[in-house]
Amino acid sequence: MLPIDTMHMLSNLLARLIALVALSAMLAQPVAAQGISILRDAETEALLQDMTDPLAEAAGLGEGAVEVVLVGDSSINAFVAGGQRIFVHSGLLNAAEDAGEVQGVIAHELGHITGGHINRFSEGVGNATKITLLSALLAAAAAFAGGGEAAMGVLAAGQQAAQGSFLAFSRTQEASADAAGAQYLSDAGISGRGSLAFFEKLQNFEFRRGIPQGQEREYGRTHPLSGNRISRLRDDYVADVAWDTPTDPDLQRRFERVKAKLYGYIAPSERTLTAFPEYMTGIPARYARAYAYHKDARMDDALGEVDALLSAEPDNPYFLELRGQVLMESGRVDEALPPLREATRLTGSNPLIASMLGHALIATEDRANLDEAEQVLRAAIGRDHENPFAWYQLGVVYGQRGDTPRARLASAEQQILSGNPQAALVNAGAAEQALERGTPDWIRAQDVQLQARAQLERMAERR
């Protein structure tokens, strides 16, 4: 029989081992399951896509193959989470001063995609876990032999080695993505100046936080120190034929507008009005103030800024979209329809703008508008099937017509996209029972039920 002290030590070792294995499993969970706030805006998404497409072409992925998603988070960050989607934090756009800086970040993230780094993440976790398991077994053997202090020392050393293994793996991936990103910028004819400028911003952030820059400090980091990244990349960037190529002026103009618009949408109104006082009459400043006034329910002031924008560019669909939004949300729904119709036409039925038009048509409470609402909402869903707002509005159209089965199917589509699989399962099941057997909607109701059950199973596994 083992001594009580040894049994206690083995119990503690086992508990720590279980905790470490559980931590590895948690780290391996997909980022999509962590609950992030997605911001949708037609103009911003179009800009990010146009920034990405030449780089995706250079990376051999093809135009339109990579989607950029805007995350409502003030931290300076971007990441990939499986597939060909890049997530960019709003804080990164706010910190950047030049469109080329954002393109430098996108190029780096493309390096993660082409390098298969997300798929290889489990490799790094697995190696670290193996080290942890081996150290735990050696610690247990030492404990059996009566070497309590030796056992704890072995376990501590194993944990440190496991952590070092994983961090080194992560730094290697980051360095690989840096190199790949530099190549994609070069192949796309985009200067590396923006990339270097952004790394310098990150380095200044490290300085402000008092992060030591010594080489030995890199050991405990998932990313190489920004100074080291700059040193490795600078010579290649400067030697590249694209080094003196200026940032695309059209992208820069659009970036400045989007950045101001985003600031006006996210920041407290008083901060926006301080950053963009009334004497600033450029388009970015007016854009930011329009959103600040709109948030404060100062509708006349908001419309004044939008009208000034439209006087400069009468056919700008995003200015028209904003005018329609302000009018609709101030209760002037009938007045909102013409600018929203024109914005929808000019953008070829952009899903987000068309969804707003559909919402406005329904809000008129005029049944004569239901056919047009269904048409524009169907067009929106045809281009963006993962649009819960459009599905919800389409369900309202069917509900007002008394078409309950299709209303319930549209509701199920909205719920499966909004993370409510139980409600989606119930509504899709009810729709299937009422719809004509063999029709496309009947088949779709079955598909939604399968999706809902799969989501419920994944949720049960995570508990």
KAWO-V270969 format. One record per residue. N is the residue number from 1. RES is the residue in three letters. PSI is psi in whole degrees, 0 to 359 (NA if undefined). BURIAL is + if it has 24 or more other ideal C-beta (glycine too) atoms within 12 Angstrom, else -. Layout:
# KAWO-V270969
N:RES:PSI:BURIAL, N:RES:PSI:BURIAL
This chain:
# KAWO-V270969
1:MET:137:-, 2:LEU:146:-, 3:PRO:152:-, 4:ILE:318:-, 5:ASP:319:-, 6:THR:320:-, 7:MET:319:-, 8:HIS:319:-, 9:MET:318:+, 10:LEU:322:+, 11:SER:317:-, 12:ASN:319:-, 13:LEU:317:+, 14:LEU:317:-, 15:ALA:317:-, 16:ARG:323:+, 17:LEU:314:+, 18:ILE:318:-, 19:ALA:320:-, 20:LEU:319:+, 21:VAL:319:-, 22:ALA:321:-, 23:LEU:319:-, 24:SER:318:+, 25:ALA:320:-, 26:MET:318:-, 27:LEU:329:+, 28:ALA:354:+, 29:GLN:143:-, 30:PRO:145:-, 31:VAL:330:-, 32:ALA:337:-, 33:ALA:359:-, 34:GLN:358:-, 35:GLY:85:-, 36:ILE:155:+, 37:SER:116:-, 38:ILE:132:+, 39:LEU:129:+, 40:ARG:128:+, 41:ASP:127:+, 42:ALA:314:+, 43:GLU:316:+, 44:THR:317:+, 45:GLU:321:+, 46:ALA:319:+, 47:LEU:310:+, 48:LEU:324:+, 49:GLN:318:+, 50:ASP:331:+, 51:MET:326:+, 52:THR:323:+, 53:ASP:314:+, 54:PRO:329:+, 55:LEU:321:+, 56:ALA:323:+, 57:GLU:314:-, 58:ALA:330:+, 59:ALA:359:+, 60:GLY:14:-, 61:LEU:334:+, 62:GLY:150:-, 63:GLU:134:-, 64:GLY:358:-, 65:ALA:338:-, 66:VAL:129:+, 67:GLU:139:+, 68:VAL:127:+, 69:VAL:132:+, 70:LEU:126:+, 71:VAL:132:+, 72:GLY:84:+, 73:ASP:129:+, 74:SER:351:-, 75:SER:156:-, 76:ILE:99:+, 77:ASN:158:+, 78:ALA:153:+, 79:PHE:164:+, 80:VAL:153:+, 81:ALA:44:+, 82:GLY:152:-, 83:GLY:206:-, 84:GLN:58:+, 85:ARG:132:+, 86:ILE:129:+, 87:PHE:124:+, 88:VAL:127:+, 89:HIS:145:+, 90:SER:329:+, 91:GLY:330:+, 92:LEU:316:+, 93:LEU:322:+, 94:ASN:325:+, 95:ALA:331:+, 96:ALA:147:+, 97:GLU:347:-, 98:ASP:143:+, 99:ALA:329:+, 100:GLY:331:+, 101:GLU:317:+, 102:VAL:320:+, 103:GLN:326:+, 104:GLY:319:+, 105:VAL:317:+, 106:ILE:319:+, 107:ALA:318:+, 108:HIS:315:+, 109:GLU:327:+, 110:LEU:327:+, 111:GLY:324:+, 112:HIS:320:+, 113:ILE:309:+, 114:THR:334:+, 115:GLY:356:+, 116:GLY:32:-, 117:HIS:327:+, 118:ILE:318:+, 119:ASN:331:-, 120:ARG:0:-, 121:PHE:319:+, 122:SER:335:-, 123:GLU:314:-, 124:GLY:318:+, 125:VAL:319:+, 126:GLY:317:-, 127:ASN:318:+, 128:ALA:321:+, 129:THR:321:+, 130:LYS:317:-, 131:ILE:318:+, 132:THR:315:+, 133:LEU:316:+, 134:LEU:317:+, 135:SER:326:+, 136:ALA:320:+, 137:LEU:318:-, 138:LEU:322:+, 139:ALA:321:+, 140:ALA:319:+, 141:ALA:319:-, 142:ALA:323:+, 143:ALA:318:+, 144:PHE:324:-, 145:ALA:0:-, 146:GLY:8:-, 147:GLY:77:-, 148:GLY:310:+, 149:GLU:323:-, 150:ALA:321:-, 151:ALA:315:+, 152:MET:325:+, 153:GLY:318:-, 154:VAL:316:+, 155:LEU:316:+, 156:ALA:317:-, 157:ALA:322:-, 158:GLY:318:+, 159:GLN:317:+, 160:GLN:319:-, 161:ALA:321:+, 162:ALA:316:+, 163:GLN:317:+, 164:GLY:321:+, 165:SER:315:+, 166:PHE:318:+, 167:LEU:320:+, 168:ALA:319:+, 169:PHE:315:+, 170:SER:317:+, 171:ARG:324:+, 172:THR:318:+, 173:GLN:319:+, 174:GLU:317:+, 175:ALA:321:+, 176:SER:318:+, 177:ALA:324:+, 178:ASP:312:+, 179:ALA:317:+, 180:ALA:317:+, 181:GLY:320:+, 182:ALA:321:+, 183:GLN:321:+, 184:TYR:321:+, 185:LEU:315:+, 186:SER:312:+, 187:ASP:332:-, 188:ALA:358:+, 189:GLY:28:-, 190:ILE:132:+, 191:SER:146:+, 192:GLY:3:+, 193:ARG:317:+, 194:GLY:319:+, 195:SER:313:+, 196:LEU:319:+, 197:ALA:323:+, 198:PHE:320:+, 199:PHE:324:+, 200:GLU:325:+, 201:LYS:316:+, 202:LEU:321:+, 203:GLN:318:+, 204:ASN:325:-, 205:PHE:319:-, 206:GLU:320:+, 207:PHE:314:-, 208:ARG:329:-, 209:ARG:0:-, 210:GLY:27:-, 211:ILE:117:-, 212:PRO:145:-, 213:GLN:8:-, 214:GLY:150:-, 215:GLN:323:-, 216:GLU:340:-, 217:ARG:343:-, 218:GLU:338:+, 219:TYR:323:-, 220:GLY:25:-, 221:ARG:151:+, 222:THR:335:-, 223:HIS:148:+, 224:PRO:153:+, 225:LEU:143:+, 226:SER:323:+, 227:GLY:320:+, 228:ASN:323:+, 229:ARG:319:+, 230:ILE:316:+, 231:SER:319:-, 232:ARG:329:+, 233:LEU:333:+, 234:ARG:311:+, 235:ASP:317:-, 236:ASP:317:+, 237:TYR:314:+, 238:VAL:324:-, 239:ALA:346:-, 240:ASP:145:+, 241:VAL:339:-, 242:ALA:0:+, 243:TRP:317:+, 244:ASP:5:-, 245:THR:123:-, 246:PRO:159:-, 247:THR:139:+, 248:ASP:117:+, 249:PRO:327:-, 250:ASP:316:-, 251:LEU:320:+, 252:GLN:317:+, 253:ARG:314:-, 254:ARG:323:+, 255:PHE:317:+, 256:GLU:324:+, 257:ARG:312:+, 258:VAL:319:+, 259:LYS:315:+, 260:ALA:319:+, 261:LYS:315:+, 262:LEU:320:+, 263:TYR:315:+, 264:GLY:328:+, 265:TYR:322:+, 266:ILE:315:+, 267:ALA:153:+, 268:PRO:144:-, 269:SER:318:+, 270:GLU:327:-, 271:ARG:321:-, 272:THR:316:+, 273:LEU:336:+, 274:THR:318:-, 275:ALA:330:-, 276:PHE:72:+, 277:PRO:165:-, 278:GLU:337:-, 279:TYR:346:-, 280:MET:116:-, 281:THR:10:-, 282:GLY:166:-, 283:ILE:315:+, 284:PRO:317:+, 285:ALA:316:+, 286:ARG:322:+, 287:TYR:310:+, 288:ALA:315:+, 289:ARG:324:+, 290:ALA:317:+, 291:TYR:322:+, 292:ALA:314:+, 293:TYR:320:+, 294:HIS:318:+, 295:LYS:328:+, 296:ASP:8:-, 297:ALA:27:-, 298:ARG:72:-, 299:MET:322:+, 300:ASP:319:-, 301:ASP:319:+, 302:ALA:314:+, 303:LEU:327:+, 304:GLY:318:-, 305:GLU:319:+, 306:VAL:319:+, 307:ASP:324:-, 308:ALA:322:+, 309:LEU:316:+, 310:LEU:333:+, 311:SER:331:-, 312:ALA:322:-, 313:GLU:84:-, 314:PRO:333:-, 315:ASP:18:-, 316:ASN:114:+, 317:PRO:331:+, 318:TYR:330:+, 319:PHE:319:+, 320:LEU:319:+, 321:GLU:314:+, 322:LEU:320:+, 323:ARG:314:+, 324:GLY:320:+, 325:GLN:314:+, 326:VAL:315:+, 327:LEU:314:+, 328:MET:315:+, 329:GLU:354:+, 330:SER:10:-, 331:GLY:4:-, 332:ARG:65:-, 333:VAL:316:+, 334:ASP:324:-, 335:GLU:337:-, 336:ALA:337:+, 337:LEU:312:+, 338:PRO:311:-, 339:PRO:326:+, 340:LEU:323:+, 341:ARG:317:+, 342:GLU:320:+, 343:ALA:320:+, 344:THR:318:+, 345:ARG:314:-, 346:LEU:332:+, 347:THR:9:+, 348:GLY:42:-, 349:SER:52:+, 350:ASN:133:+, 351:PRO:321:+, 352:LEU:319:+, 353:ILE:319:+, 354:ALA:325:+, 355:SER:321:+, 356:MET:320:+, 357:LEU:316:+, 358:GLY:318:+, 359:HIS:317:+, 360:ALA:320:+, 361:LEU:319:+, 362:ILE:321:+, 363:ALA:343:+, 364:THR:342:+, 365:GLU:28:-, 366:ASP:113:-, 367:ARG:339:-, 368:ALA:343:-, 369:ASN:357:+, 370:LEU:323:+, 371:ASP:316:-, 372:GLU:321:+, 373:ALA:315:+, 374:GLU:319:+, 375:GLN:311:-, 376:VAL:327:+, 377:LEU:322:+, 378:ARG:321:+, 379:ALA:320:+, 380:ALA:314:+, 381:ILE:328:+, 382:GLY:329:-, 383:ARG:338:+, 384:ASP:87:+, 385:HIS:334:-, 386:GLU:57:-, 387:ASN:89:+, 388:PRO:326:+, 389:PHE:317:+, 390:ALA:319:+, 391:TRP:319:+, 392:TYR:313:+, 393:GLN:322:+, 394:LEU:323:+, 395:GLY:323:+, 396:VAL:318:+, 397:VAL:310:+, 398:TYR:321:+, 399:GLY:319:+, 400:GLN:336:+, 401:ARG:352:-, 402:GLY:12:-, 403:ASP:77:-, 404:THR:318:-, 405:PRO:314:+, 406:ARG:330:+, 407:ALA:319:+, 408:ARG:325:+, 409:LEU:316:+, 410:ALA:321:+, 411:SER:321:+, 412:ALA:319:+, 413:GLU:316:+, 414:GLN:319:+, 415:GLN:324:+, 416:ILE:328:+, 417:LEU:339:+, 418:SER:8:-, 419:GLY:31:-, 420:ASN:69:+, 421:PRO:330:+, 422:GLN:313:-, 423:ALA:323:+, 424:ALA:319:+, 425:LEU:316:+, 426:VAL:313:+, 427:ASN:320:+, 428:ALA:323:+, 429:GLY:317:+, 430:ALA:321:-, 431:ALA:317:+, 432:GLU:319:+, 433:GLN:329:-, 434:ALA:340:-, 435:LEU:157:+, 436:GLU:131:-, 437:ARG:135:-, 438:GLY:352:-, 439:THR:160:-, 440:PRO:321:-, 441:ASP:323:+, 442:TRP:316:-, 443:ILE:319:-, 444:ARG:323:+, 445:ALA:322:+, 446:GLN:319:+, 447:ASP:317:-, 448:VAL:323:+, 449:GLN:320:+, 450:LEU:317:-, 451:GLN:317:+, 452:ALA:317:+, 453:ARG:321:-, 454:ALA:319:-, 455:GLN:317:+, 456:LEU:322:-, 457:GLU:318:-, 458:ARG:321:-, 459:MET:321:-, 460:ALA:324:-, 461:GLU:330:-, 462:ARG:347:-, 463:ARG:NA:-
